[in-house]
Amino acid sequence: MGRTLLLSREGTPRGNPAMFARGLSEVSQLSGSEAMLAMYDLYDAGKTLAAPIAAPLEDGADLAAFLQLCAECGILAEIEGEGGVPTGLSIRAAVPADLDLIHGFILGLADYERLAHEVRADKAELARHLFGPRPMAEVLIAELDGAPVGFALFFHNFSTFEGRPGLYLEDLFVTPEARGLGAGKALLSRLAALALERGCARLEWAVLDWNEPAIAFYKSLGARSMDDWTVNRVDGEALARLARG
């Protein structure tokens, strides 16, 4: 079985629909009319996509230009190979030698979330808390053809109602040039597998309310928003004051 292109929306599609349909027919086994129908489904913002649109790829298809076109159009394009594994993608546990890489990913995520001014973490603190005698969190690294393209930083929490631990995903980030190739989904899939292996009841994370593409992506994976909960935080001077009683 060959490779398959999985297409879904990232927000509201933009750009030239006809150009997208033509590009899709050139790289996939879809006929011109089938590619047009796929384009209509993707560009119709009022239509709900129950699942990504699957397009079997032509053998030896040059995807670079088409994937760039998808990115420009706001369409997520994920390549799956045999067994549903994104081609050339691997997930591994981080090691101390990845410290500079992890710090760079954190800065990249903060910049994307418009929160770069709030980053205070330094590499020495990260090394102590990630790889020291008592690690407080773990990291997975996504690599595409051997090059790192993303990471997930997570730790355990606990549900008293379930009476079991859970996994909390603090950070998920994929470099801009690798988005839409399946790295984010692969990281979440590995986290879900770890949660099951460790007897966890659930996997949870937060997302900024303006990040509509991420919210739509998470919903497509089966995540549900906990809209009836509000996050509370005490830090800085308020934390010190509370500690004093």
Rosetta silent file (secondary structure, phi, psi, omega in degrees, C-alpha in Angstrom):
SEQUENCE: MGRTLLLSREGTPRGNPAMFARGLSEVSQLSGSEAMLAMYDLYDAGKTLAAPIAAPLEDGADLAAFLQLCAECGILAEIEGEGGVPTGLSIRAAVPADLDLIHGFILGLADYERLAHEVRADKAELARHLFGPRPMAEVLIAELDGAPVGFALFFHNFSTFEGRPGLYLEDLFVTPEARGLGAGKALLSRLAALALERGCARLEWAVLDWNEPAIAFYKSLGARSMDDWTVNRVDGEALARLARG
SCORE:     score description
SCORE:     0.000 S_00000001
   1 L     0.000  134.972 -177.478    0.000    0.000    0.000 S_00000001
   2 L   -86.549 -163.277 -178.137    1.377    3.437   -0.954 S_00000001
   3 L   -86.839  154.651 -179.347    1.206    6.805    0.698 S_00000001
   4 E  -129.968  139.453  176.248   -1.978    8.764    1.338 S_00000001
   5 E   -97.190  124.785  177.654   -2.538   12.491    1.683 S_00000001
   6 E  -106.904  121.479 -174.357   -4.976   13.473    4.458 S_00000001
   7 E  -114.883  132.505  176.129   -6.491   16.928    4.010 S_00000001
   8 E  -146.781  174.894 -176.317   -8.375   18.996    6.569 S_00000001
   9 E   -88.668  149.557  168.136   -8.960   22.659    7.352 S_00000001
  10 L  -122.382   87.385 -173.595   -6.797   24.992    9.387 S_00000001
  11 L    76.149 -144.857  179.468   -9.269   27.767   10.089 S_00000001
  12 L   -94.814  119.936 -179.784  -10.945   29.232    6.987 S_00000001
  13 L   -57.302  149.891 -178.545   -9.221   28.221    3.709 S_00000001
  14 L  -139.157 -174.930  178.005   -7.860   31.055    1.596 S_00000001
  15 L    83.215 -162.762 -174.385   -5.960   31.506   -1.628 S_00000001
  16 L   -93.132  107.986 -178.238   -6.885   30.225   -5.083 S_00000001
  17 H   -61.035  -40.597 -178.667   -9.259   27.212   -4.890 S_00000001
  18 H   -64.107  -38.559  178.760   -8.760   26.260   -8.533 S_00000001
  19 H   -65.571  -39.690  177.625   -4.981   26.237   -8.110 S_00000001
  20 H   -62.774  -46.957 -179.516   -5.344   24.008   -5.064 S_00000001
  21 H   -61.199  -41.248  179.212   -7.604   21.546   -6.934 S_00000001
  22 H   -64.483  -42.783  178.556   -5.199   21.440   -9.888 S_00000001
  23 H   -64.048  -38.950  178.925   -2.241   20.794   -7.590 S_00000001
  24 H   -63.566  -42.556 -179.567   -4.128   18.040   -5.781 S_00000001
  25 H   -67.315  -26.678 -179.289   -4.960   16.241   -9.030 S_00000001
  26 H   -76.173  -32.340 -176.236   -1.284   16.415  -10.089 S_00000001
  27 H   -98.996  -15.748 -176.153    0.129   14.758   -6.957 S_00000001
  28 E  -114.273  176.560  177.476   -2.682   12.331   -6.143 S_00000001
  29 L   -88.764    6.271  177.266   -4.625    9.591   -7.874 S_00000001
  30 L   -73.402  141.743  174.938   -7.791   11.703   -7.765 S_00000001
  31 L   -72.663  171.295  179.345   -9.242   12.669  -11.107 S_00000001
  32 H   -58.367  -42.997 -179.588   -9.747   16.317  -11.941 S_00000001
  33 H   -69.157  -36.479  178.364  -13.420   16.173  -10.979 S_00000001
  34 H   -67.060  -38.348  177.522  -12.652   14.308   -7.737 S_00000001
  35 H   -65.449  -37.488  177.407  -10.046   16.915   -6.842 S_00000001
  36 H   -64.405  -41.696  178.787  -12.603   19.667   -7.482 S_00000001
  37 H   -63.169  -40.850  177.355  -15.105   17.948   -5.160 S_00000001
  38 H   -62.368  -40.626  178.701  -12.432   17.682   -2.469 S_00000001
  39 H   -62.329  -44.363  179.649  -11.682   21.384   -2.920 S_00000001
  40 H   -60.800  -41.753  179.853  -15.366   22.298   -2.545 S_00000001
  41 H   -63.378  -40.567 -177.749  -15.596   20.271    0.679 S_00000001
  42 H   -73.743  -38.220 -175.731  -12.499   21.949    2.126 S_00000001
  43 H   -84.918  -10.992  178.207  -13.374   25.492    1.094 S_00000001
  44 L   -83.446   94.112 -176.409  -17.020   25.285    2.234 S_00000001
  45 L   -62.360  -22.020 -179.673  -16.637   26.711    5.750 S_00000001
  46 L   -82.841   -5.711 -178.655  -20.264   25.860    6.495 S_00000001
  47 L  -100.432  129.267  178.882  -19.708   22.163    5.916 S_00000001
  48 L   -84.725  129.291  176.729  -18.480   19.997    8.775 S_00000001
  49 L   -93.262  113.445 -179.440  -15.767   17.503    7.874 S_00000001
  50 L   -69.296  -26.943 -179.522  -16.331   14.327    9.871 S_00000001
  51 L  -155.632  158.695  176.685  -12.862   13.095    8.922 S_00000001
  52 L   -58.859  151.263  176.344   -9.914   14.287    6.809 S_00000001
  53 E   -80.235  126.015 -177.329  -10.227   13.847    3.053 S_00000001
  54 E   -98.070  130.456  178.654   -8.012   10.965    1.902 S_00000001
  55 E  -131.960  107.092  177.349   -6.207   11.193   -1.433 S_00000001
  56 E   -58.760  134.836 -176.556   -3.919    8.301   -2.473 S_00000001
  57 E   -87.496  148.776  172.398   -0.653    9.732   -3.741 S_00000001
  58 L   -70.073  144.154  176.975    0.970    8.997   -7.068 S_00000001
  59 L   -62.026  131.902  177.638    4.208    7.046   -6.781 S_00000001
  60 L    73.996   14.314 -178.942    7.160    9.406   -6.812 S_00000001
  61 L   -63.546  135.739  176.654    4.982   12.513   -6.565 S_00000001
  62 L   -86.637  106.865 -171.232    6.976   15.692   -5.819 S_00000001
  63 L   -94.555   -9.904 -172.167    5.050   17.108   -2.867 S_00000001
  64 H   -54.749  -51.080 -176.873    7.207   20.078   -1.878 S_00000001
  65 H   -66.480  -38.673 -177.891    5.370   22.669   -3.990 S_00000001
  66 H   -69.953  -39.241  178.562    1.933   21.274   -3.153 S_00000001
  67 H   -65.220  -35.811  175.491    2.606   21.198    0.602 S_00000001
  68 H   -64.894  -41.032  177.844    3.743   24.814    0.404 S_00000001
  69 H   -61.789  -42.514  178.425    0.524   25.643   -1.440 S_00000001
  70 H   -59.613  -44.191  179.636   -1.515   23.920    1.304 S_00000001
  71 H   -60.630  -41.814 -179.679    0.268   25.970    3.963 S_00000001
  72 H   -68.043  -29.558 -178.357   -0.469   29.186    2.059 S_00000001
  73 H   -88.380   -5.971 -178.310   -4.135   28.178    1.674 S_00000001
  74 L    75.287   31.560  179.279   -4.579   27.296    5.354 S_00000001
  75 E  -113.979  129.637  178.347   -5.176   23.611    4.618 S_00000001
  76 E   -79.750  128.436  179.017   -3.632   20.894    6.762 S_00000001
  77 E  -125.551  115.330 -179.732   -1.947   18.194    4.681 S_00000001
  78 E  -114.940  133.156 -179.844   -0.689   15.076    6.445 S_00000001
  79 E   -98.992  125.109  175.880    1.194   12.312    4.646 S_00000001
  80 E  -115.038  138.673  175.767    0.598    8.766    5.815 S_00000001
  81 L  -103.051 -158.731 -179.440    2.585    5.751    4.731 S_00000001
  82 H   -62.131  137.934  179.747    1.954    2.083    5.278 S_00000001
  83 H    77.777    7.400  177.658    0.261    1.357    8.592 S_00000001
  84 H    78.852   14.513 -179.817   -0.871    4.982    8.952 S_00000001
  85 L   -93.346  125.455  177.832    2.554    6.249   10.060 S_00000001
  86 E   -55.177  132.571 -175.092    3.534    9.664    8.668 S_00000001
  87 L   -61.440  129.715  176.171    6.420    9.143    6.261 S_00000001
  88 L    74.665    6.071 -175.153    9.866    9.926    7.711 S_00000001
  89 E  -102.628  135.918  176.988    8.447   10.909   11.101 S_00000001
  90 E  -140.000  153.649  179.473    9.677    9.504   14.410 S_00000001
  91 E  -123.085  132.551  178.772    9.078   10.296   18.090 S_00000001
  92 E  -139.438  161.169  175.082   11.686    9.789   20.789 S_00000001
  93 E   -75.710  142.929  179.118   12.261   10.682   24.433 S_00000001
  94 L   -72.963  152.794  176.819   14.469   13.706   25.018 S_00000001
  95 L  -125.513  165.217 -178.027   17.947   13.333   26.520 S_00000001
  96 H   -52.765  -31.720  179.892   20.157   15.933   28.282 S_00000001
  97 H   -65.708  -12.363 -179.781   21.924   16.710   24.993 S_00000001
  98 H   -88.452    5.701 -172.519   18.578   18.087   23.730 S_00000001
  99 H   -56.728  -47.882  179.276   18.562   20.942   26.258 S_00000001
 100 H   -61.575  -39.762  179.368   19.392   23.702   23.733 S_00000001
 101 H   -62.811  -47.076 -179.636   16.812   22.276   21.334 S_00000001
 102 H   -61.943  -44.161  178.795   14.092   22.190   24.003 S_00000001
 103 H   -61.215  -39.990  177.426   14.871   25.734   25.097 S_00000001
 104 H   -64.353  -40.063  177.397   14.641   26.870   21.478 S_00000001
 105 H   -63.922  -40.184  178.674   11.270   25.151   21.036 S_00000001
 106 H   -60.958  -43.600  178.120    9.971   26.869   24.196 S_00000001
 107 H   -65.137  -38.030  177.918   10.997   30.248   22.803 S_00000001
 108 H   -64.692  -41.756  178.090    9.386   29.397   19.460 S_00000001
 109 H   -65.092  -44.709 -179.959    6.118   28.451   21.151 S_00000001
 110 H   -60.189  -40.143  178.577    6.142   31.582   23.294 S_00000001
 111 H   -64.785  -42.449  178.783    6.645   33.734   20.203 S_00000001
 112 H   -63.124  -38.187 -178.014    3.758   31.978   18.410 S_00000001
 113 L   -84.973    4.576  179.478    1.489   32.474   21.432 S_00000001
 114 L    62.749   34.470 -176.699    2.522   36.161   21.668 S_00000001
 115 L  -126.613   22.151 -177.066    3.954   35.511   25.139 S_00000001
 116 H   -58.007  -30.683 -178.945    7.699   35.791   24.524 S_00000001
 117 H   -68.642  -13.028 -178.094    7.895   38.569   27.130 S_00000001
 118 H   -97.724   -3.563 -177.558    6.800   36.090   29.813 S_00000001
 119 L   -77.116  119.502  177.361    9.564   33.495   29.291 S_00000001
 120 L  -120.012   -5.799 -177.222   11.908   33.409   32.293 S_00000001
 121 L   -65.169  133.332  172.844   13.128   29.811   32.053 S_00000001
 122 L  -113.331  167.065 -172.800   16.883   29.410   31.664 S_00000001
 123 H   -65.620  -34.014 -179.985   18.750   26.327   30.543 S_00000001
 124 H   -64.713  -43.107  178.390   20.194   25.554   33.991 S_00000001
 125 H   -65.511  -42.228  178.404   16.724   25.456   35.560 S_00000001
 126 H   -60.913  -44.441 -179.562   15.386   23.343   32.682 S_00000001
 127 H   -59.849  -41.661 -178.780   18.274   20.891   33.023 S_00000001
 128 H   -66.469  -42.564 -173.921   17.623   20.478   36.756 S_00000001
 129 H   -84.609  -21.011  179.445   13.880   19.975   36.421 S_00000001
 130 H   -98.000  -34.160 -172.731   13.939   17.813   33.278 S_00000001
 131 H  -129.686   10.976 -179.316   17.071   15.721   33.732 S_00000001
 132 L   -80.608 -168.700 -178.093   18.098   16.162   37.385 S_00000001
 133 L   -61.121  -30.782  179.949   17.827   13.697   40.299 S_00000001
 134 L  -129.919   81.685 -178.238   14.078   14.314   40.585 S_00000001
 135 L   -60.503  134.211 -179.880   12.641   15.149   37.134 S_00000001
 136 L   -97.752  -14.283 -179.152    9.456   17.187   37.295 S_00000001
 137 L  -154.742  166.103  179.628    8.497   16.790   33.637 S_00000001
 138 E  -126.172  160.937 -178.151    9.285   14.765   30.534 S_00000001
 139 E  -135.846  136.937  169.678    9.820   15.707   26.894 S_00000001
 140 E  -109.500  142.172  178.263    9.173   13.973   23.588 S_00000001
 141 E  -114.344  131.880  173.808   10.958   15.102   20.428 S_00000001
 142 E   -97.477  131.804  178.341    9.466   14.759   16.934 S_00000001
 143 E  -124.841  138.258  177.202   11.928   14.250   14.095 S_00000001
 144 E  -115.209  114.529 -175.690   11.262   14.346   10.365 S_00000001
 145 L    52.705   38.637  176.360   13.881   12.477    8.352 S_00000001
 146 L    87.343   -7.690 -179.557   16.207   12.773   11.355 S_00000001
 147 E  -101.500  131.177 -179.465   15.765   16.531   11.846 S_00000001
 148 E   -67.059  131.673 -177.855   13.938   17.774   15.003 S_00000001
 149 E  -129.073   -2.608 -179.538   10.699   19.559   14.135 S_00000001
 150 E  -177.546  171.002  179.237    8.706   19.678   17.368 S_00000001
 151 E  -151.311  161.693  172.301    8.336   18.725   21.000 S_00000001
 152 E  -134.071  127.116  177.399    5.837   17.908   23.731 S_00000001
 153 E  -111.786  128.180 -172.528    6.553   18.662   27.411 S_00000001
 154 E  -147.076  166.690  177.183    4.324   16.865   29.910 S_00000001
 155 E  -155.519  170.346 -179.512    4.011   15.644   33.489 S_00000001
 156 E   -87.058  143.381  165.435    1.702   13.591   35.686 S_00000001
 157 E  -124.034 -167.129 -177.295   -1.274   14.919   37.611 S_00000001
 158 E  -147.616  138.342  176.667   -3.898   12.980   39.572 S_00000001
 159 E  -106.669  117.002  177.018   -7.681   12.647   39.530 S_00000001
 160 L   -71.610  -30.981  178.781   -9.280   11.924   42.898 S_00000001
 161 L   -66.822  -40.759  178.970  -12.587   11.158   41.186 S_00000001
 162 L   -82.456  -24.985 -175.382  -10.955    8.560   38.969 S_00000001
 163 L    69.502   24.657 -178.071   -8.484    7.443   41.632 S_00000001
 164 E  -141.398  159.031  176.345   -5.824    7.300   38.924 S_00000001
 165 E   -73.248  167.753  173.542   -3.047    9.492   37.543 S_00000001
 166 E  -136.504  173.948  173.048   -3.327   11.509   34.359 S_00000001
 167 E  -112.883  134.611  175.510   -0.950   13.167   31.927 S_00000001
 168 E  -114.001  122.374  178.933   -0.917   16.938   31.552 S_00000001
 169 E   -89.115  110.240 -179.365    0.535   18.362   28.341 S_00000001
 170 E   -81.275  -45.707 -177.164    2.158   21.700   29.169 S_00000001
 171 E  -135.877  136.867  171.180    3.662   22.518   25.762 S_00000001
 172 E  -135.561  123.838 -177.033    3.144   21.241   22.217 S_00000001
 173 E  -146.495  136.264  174.266    5.036   22.932   19.400 S_00000001
 174 E  -127.432  134.814 -178.651    5.869   22.135   15.778 S_00000001
 175 L   -59.867  147.028 -175.361    8.104   24.370   13.683 S_00000001
 176 H   -53.433  -40.840 -176.325    6.208   26.399   11.046 S_00000001
 177 H   -71.114  -15.332 -178.349    7.827   24.636    8.072 S_00000001
 178 H  -105.268    0.730 -178.692    6.787   21.207    9.414 S_00000001
 179 L   -69.638  142.644 -178.758    3.164   21.984   10.266 S_00000001
 180 L    88.795    1.009 -178.454    0.574   19.920    8.475 S_00000001
 181 L  -103.687    3.774  174.214    2.908   16.919    8.073 S_00000001
 182 L   101.370    0.994 -177.025    1.600   14.960   11.059 S_00000001
 183 H   -66.592  -43.519  179.637    4.157   15.799   13.746 S_00000001
 184 H   -62.098  -45.030  178.812    1.619   17.310   16.149 S_00000001
 185 H   -64.445  -39.195  179.782   -0.746   14.395   15.773 S_00000001
 186 H   -64.823  -40.290  177.424    2.112   11.911   16.183 S_00000001
 187 H   -63.177  -44.688  179.459    3.231   13.582   19.428 S_00000001
 188 H   -66.182  -37.080  177.981   -0.310   13.505   20.807 S_00000001
 189 H   -63.379  -42.306  178.155   -0.724    9.896   19.714 S_00000001
 190 H   -65.531  -38.876  177.273    2.459    8.897   21.546 S_00000001
 191 H   -63.393  -41.660  178.245    1.271   10.762   24.655 S_00000001
 192 H   -62.512  -39.975  178.185   -2.068    8.947   24.510 S_00000001
 193 H   -65.085  -41.211  177.375   -0.223    5.624   24.257 S_00000001
 194 H   -62.511  -40.902  179.178    1.966    6.552   27.249 S_00000001
 195 H   -59.478  -44.096  179.406   -1.144    7.486   29.228 S_00000001
 196 H   -68.013  -41.958 -179.961   -2.666    4.076   28.585 S_00000001
 197 H   -61.563  -33.357 -176.869    0.595    2.252   29.298 S_00000001
 198 L   -93.943    7.692  177.367    0.906    4.039   32.652 S_00000001
 199 L    73.435   26.563 -178.317   -2.686    3.427   33.700 S_00000001
 200 L   -79.651  150.593  179.800   -3.724    7.065   33.351 S_00000001
 201 L   -83.060  -28.221 -175.263   -7.370    8.071   33.225 S_00000001
 202 L  -164.107  167.476  175.009   -6.922   10.933   30.795 S_00000001
 203 E  -122.689  127.273 -175.418   -4.694   13.322   28.858 S_00000001
 204 E  -131.633  156.767  174.309   -5.346   17.023   29.308 S_00000001
 205 E  -162.841  168.564  177.238   -3.977   20.345   28.096 S_00000001
 206 L  -112.425  155.235  177.559   -4.951   24.004   27.714 S_00000001
 207 L  -140.960  140.595  178.633   -5.237   26.064   24.540 S_00000001
 208 L   -64.478  138.728 -172.097   -5.513   29.818   24.079 S_00000001
 209 L   -67.982  -16.445  178.291   -9.081   30.790   23.175 S_00000001
 210 L   -88.066   -9.797 -174.541   -7.972   32.774   20.086 S_00000001
 211 L   -85.114   72.230 -174.870   -6.069   29.828   18.581 S_00000001
 212 H   -62.107  -40.252  177.753   -8.913   28.561   16.396 S_00000001
 213 H   -59.416  -41.778  179.554   -6.784   26.305   14.140 S_00000001
 214 H   -67.075  -41.404  179.584   -5.436   24.443   17.185 S_00000001
 215 H   -60.687  -44.543  179.403   -8.904   24.168   18.749 S_00000001
 216 H   -64.425  -39.943  179.115  -10.314   22.700   15.533 S_00000001
 217 H   -62.412  -46.242 -179.245   -7.371   20.297   15.266 S_00000001
 218 H   -64.177  -39.570  178.467   -7.840   19.057   18.831 S_00000001
 219 H   -64.160  -34.418  179.494  -11.568   18.571   18.323 S_00000001
 220 H   -66.001  -20.254  179.475  -10.848   16.504   15.209 S_00000001
 221 L   -92.481   -1.850  179.390   -8.853   14.143   17.464 S_00000001
 222 L   101.604    3.867  178.512  -11.754   13.691   19.887 S_00000001
 223 L   -73.237  147.345  175.847  -10.780   16.285   22.505 S_00000001
 224 L  -122.230  141.463 -179.194  -13.597   18.151   24.248 S_00000001
 225 L   -77.244  134.783  178.124  -13.400   21.634   25.726 S_00000001
 226 L   -93.269   69.184 -171.991  -13.948   21.899   29.482 S_00000001
 227 L   -68.751  -17.374 -178.878  -15.865   25.164   29.171 S_00000001
 228 L   -88.733    4.338  178.134  -17.412   24.893   32.632 S_00000001
 229 L  -112.209  145.606  176.029  -13.976   25.091   34.317 S_00000001
 230 L  -122.574  131.680  179.585  -11.876   28.226   34.917 S_00000001
 231 L   -75.914  133.126  173.945   -8.107   28.096   35.493 S_00000001
 232 L  -114.309  143.193 -178.476   -6.879   29.801   38.679 S_00000001
 233 L  -141.248  137.871  172.249   -3.255   30.797   39.219 S_00000001
 234 L  -124.567  122.321  179.884   -1.279   32.255   42.104 S_00000001
 235 L  -147.604  177.488  176.516    2.290   33.356   41.363 S_00000001
 236 H    57.801 -136.729 -178.188    4.883   36.007   42.140 S_00000001
 237 H   -63.647  -35.596  178.516    4.146   38.197   45.157 S_00000001
 238 H   -62.103  -37.260  177.660    0.649   36.734   45.520 S_00000001
 239 H   -66.177  -44.910  179.308    2.202   33.281   45.941 S_00000001
 240 H   -64.011  -40.755  179.709    4.645   34.549   48.557 S_00000001
 241 H   -64.691  -41.429  178.474    1.872   36.393   50.398 S_00000001
 242 H   -64.621  -37.968  179.639   -0.352   33.306   50.446 S_00000001
 243 H   -65.018  -28.117  179.367    2.529   31.214   51.775 S_00000001
 244 H   -76.393  -15.656  176.810    2.925   33.622   54.695 S_00000001
 245 L    85.598    0.000    0.000   -0.683   32.952   55.710 S_00000001
